[in-house]
Amino acid sequence: MAYDRELAARLRAYVDGEPGLTEKAMFGGLAFLLDGNMAVAAASQGGLLLRCAPERTDELCEDPAAEPFVMRNRPMNGWLRIDPSGLDSDTELARWADVGLAHARSLPPK
């Protein structure tokens, strides 16, 4: 499944103007990176894929739209998948994008 181009356009509009921002095809989706660190992506399975502080994974997954991102049958601490149902409004999209952007800003540039 290809990523949702409408969601990617909404995400692009939200992150526009972020210093050090680049776009890159990753994981079958379209990722937005800050200084080379992946922050958030329109995921190939639909919804968002984003990075967060590993210690916040459980807290953020209390939201019914969020779940740990699973790679090779292993949940990845510090990576979340956000279901499209949790992204209906621009406020919801911004909330999740801000989580990924904040984490990417906390990392050293690549």
Helices and strands as residue ranges (DSSP letters): H 5-15, E 21-26, E 29-34, E 37-42, E 48-51, G 54-56, H 57-60, E 66-71, E 74-82, G 84-86, H 90-105
